[in-house]
Amino acid sequence: MAVLENCEPKKVFHYFEEICKIPHGSGNTKQISDYLVSFAKDHGFDYVQDELNNVVIYKPGTSGYENSPTVIIQGHMDMVCEKRPDVEHDFTKDGLKLSVVDGYVSANGTTLGGDDGIAVAYGLALLDSTDIPHPPLEILITVDEEIGLLGAAGLDCSVLKGRRLLNLDSEAEGSLWVSCAGGLSGNSYLPVQRVEGTGKILKVKICGLMGGHSGAEIDKNRANANILMGRFLYGMKKLYHYELLSLEGGQKDNAITRECTAEIMITPEDQGNIESYALEAQLKLRDEYTGTDEGITIQVTDLGEKTAMVLHPTSREKVLFFLMNCPWGIAKMSGTIQGLVETSSNLGILKLKEDELWAVNSIRSSIGAASEALSNKVEYVTEFLGGDYEIQGAYPAWEYRKDSPLRDKMVAVYEEMYGEKPEVIAIHAGLECGLFYEKMEGLDCVSLGPDMKDIHTSEELLSIASTERVWNYLLEVLKNLKD
């Protein structure tokens, strides 16, 4: 029996559940892209599927709206794949296991992909409808948004006629997003050398952190496990001698890292001291993050004595220097918009390989020069240590448009429906709107969506009631876009 069959609106949740049966992590979107194409064929709609697997499905306007200006409904088909450590789940093959509790949809121990599966579900429900008045629609579903907006960057926008775009990739009902940060992924590659060592091996694991989206939650005072590990290892170096074997934390640069693990080699007589140091550090961190990230845990596991290849002392110092000097968190608040994070950095991925340390920072800013300056800082630290730096997936900021008839219409519709104005805000997270705004002259776009919690984490939740309200609001907006 379908888990969401009793959730309203039925068609939206039917398609959301169908989507969740299909693996669709970033970089693994061919299957869900083909599913969208099959849907278009089965319903007799024209469509475009490009070489990246982006899909556009076209639906004519309903009676009385045949000649209305086209509206683009846009979202992305890929999801962030995160899971709890105790959960067995292969995101490349397994569908999601959904649950409904207290009015929220979740996946059992994994990310839900409400970001941005709900946009896909809204789009398919619109296409499947026969009684909803609307202008001609172009349902645009892009790939690989979560790893650098790659689908939007590579899309040939000549396949789109519309110049009014509703992006369905926000997660705050009652808010209309009209501007967002630009960003990039900064990849650091530090060469390291190893030597043979013999001693007691301890695995140190920093875990229990809240994590979250590196744009939406960067101002929530949540800890980053990669940064905490750097602090832990540096502090321990001042007290006890150790060698470093391995270091790994995080899977996505745009997710605040929840866990980081290191393996160290010590002399057996120091084990008790290091375990005591770990407990003391844990207490201090929980105190530091009281009220926002109090579950921080430092686990120390004895792996026995062995001979292994450890970092040369000089390489170990380079790794520690990088971790202690890599910028993390909010770099600057906006000087013009109250409460808006302007510029930030998140060390989302850390992996010590045999001959190099690979680290990825997600750098965001609504000011291009500030993003460049922060990226330059990471680059300089990297090159100072003898490493190489590479920028990937850079995308532009979506600048606020003073004259926006679409925004004005949507504000008026919201006020008519609910008796109050929606919040019209700029956000620090990145959206594909910036790329479309840059590539499509005259584009007028607004982002909206239902309430979601803890996206990009295994605690992700999608509100059923909010999904229904936003659906009803979306329909009313389309009804009012006749001219």
QUIUR-V494362 format. One record per run of one state. SS is the DSSP state (hx for helix, st for strand, lp for the rest). FROM is the first residue (numbers start at 1). LEN is the number of residues. If there is no record, write none. Layout:
# QUIUR-V494362
{{SS:FROM:LEN} {SS:FROM:LEN}}
This chain:
# QUIUR-V494362
{{lp:1:9} {hx:10:11} {lp:21:4} {st:25:1} {lp:26:4} {hx:30:13} {lp:43:4} {st:47:3} {lp:50:5} {st:55:5} {lp:60:11} {st:71:6} {lp:77:2} {st:79:1} {lp:80:3} {st:83:1} {lp:84:14} {st:98:4} {lp:102:2} {st:104:4} {lp:108:2} {st:110:1} {lp:111:3} {hx:114:15} {lp:129:8} {st:137:6} {lp:143:2} {hx:145:3} {lp:148:2} {hx:150:5} {lp:155:2} {hx:157:3} {lp:160:4} {st:164:4} {lp:168:7} {st:175:6} {lp:181:1} {st:182:10} {lp:192:2} {st:194:14} {lp:208:4} {st:212:2} {lp:214:11} {hx:225:13} {lp:238:5} {st:243:7} {lp:250:5} {st:255:2} {lp:257:3} {st:260:7} {lp:267:1} {hx:268:21} {lp:289:8} {st:297:15} {lp:312:1} {hx:313:13} {lp:326:3} {st:329:5} {lp:334:7} {st:341:12} {lp:353:3} {st:356:10} {lp:366:2} {hx:368:17} {lp:385:3} {st:388:8} {lp:396:2} {st:398:1} {lp:399:6} {hx:405:14} {lp:419:4} {st:423:5} {lp:428:5} {hx:433:7} {lp:440:4} {st:444:4} {lp:448:4} {st:452:2} {lp:454:7} {st:461:3} {hx:464:16} {lp:480:4}}
